[in-house]
Amino acid sequence: MKRYDWRGVFLNRRGFLTQELKTEQFMHQNELDDFLFIFDKYKKDYPNCNFYLCGMSAGSCYGARLLSLYPDKMPFKAFISICNPFNITNTCFHMD
């Protein structure tokens, strides 16, 4: 994949399709450190790539929350929110 100068990142909802929920709590809204760690690693591993984020359902909630809370730490050029059950208007104001 070295010939491509972009990467797509997909945030999936926990329990999607046949995946079983592992905890009683559906979402961990304030636990975003794992995402920040992974996105930082992407930036370091692929410094010349453009990143595009797509979130599905609860995954789109995480994406919108991350982009609105940490706009300077996000490497993404665009965000696609599919079936987001919350208002994502604030996210739009923090995109390049």
Order of alpha helices (4+ residues) and beta strands (2+ residues): beta-alpha-beta-alpha-beta-alpha
